[in-house]
Amino acid sequence: MELFLGIGNITIGVMMTLIGFKVYNPFKGKNQPEKEEEWYRKFGTFFKIGGIAVLIFGILKLI
C-alpha cells in the first residue's frame, strides 16, 4: 500500500510542477490566453510549491 501511495504522490507532484512551470499547458487549444494568464497568476505559485512538496513527500514514502 505504501508503494502505491508513494508512486501516486510522485506522479501528482510531477504533474503539478510541470503545470506550475508552464511545461505542460492544460489550456492548449482553447484559445483563451487571458483566462490562462489569470489562472496562472492565481494558482501558479501554489502549483510550483505544492508540486515540489508532494513530489518530495512521495519520494520520502518510498524510502
C-alpha positions in Angstrom: 0.0 0.0 0.0 2.9 2.4 0.8 4.3 1.7 -2.6 1.1 2.8 -4.4 0.8 5.9 -2.2 4.4 6.9 -2.9 4.1 6.4 -6.7 0.8 8.3 -6.7 2.3 11.2 -4.9 5.3 11.3 -7.2 3.0 11.3 -10.3 0.8 14.0 -8.9 3.8 16.1 -7.8 5.4 15.9 -11.2 2.2 16.9 -13.0 1.6 19.8 -10.6 5.2 21.0 -11.0 5.1 20.8 -14.8 1.8 22.8 -14.9 3.2 25.4 -12.4 6.3 26.0 -14.5 4.3 26.0 -17.8 6.0 23.0 -19.3 2.6 21.2 -19.6 -0.2 23.6 -20.6 -3.7 22.3 -19.8 -5.2 25.2 -21.7 -3.6 24.3 -25.0 -6.0 24.6 -28.0 -8.7 26.5 -26.1 -7.7 30.0 -27.5 -8.3 31.8 -24.2 -5.0 33.5 -23.4 -6.5 36.0 -20.9 -8.1 33.2 -18.9 -4.9 31.2 -19.0 -2.8 34.1 -17.6 -5.4 34.9 -14.9 -5.3 31.2 -13.8 -1.5 31.1 -13.7 -1.4 34.4 -11.7 -3.9 32.9 -9.2 -2.6 29.3 -8.9 0.9 29.2 -10.5 2.8 29.7 -7.2 0.6 27.1 -5.5 1.3 24.5 -8.2 5.1 25.2 -8.1 5.5 25.0 -4.3 2.8 22.3 -3.8 4.0 20.2 -6.6 7.6 20.1 -5.3 6.3 19.4 -1.8 4.1 16.5 -2.9 7.0 15.1 -5.0 9.4 15.2 -2.0 6.7 13.6 0.2 6.3 10.8 -2.4 10.0 10.2 -2.6 10.2 10.0 1.2 7.3 7.5 1.3 9.3 5.2 -1.0 12.4 5.3 1.2 
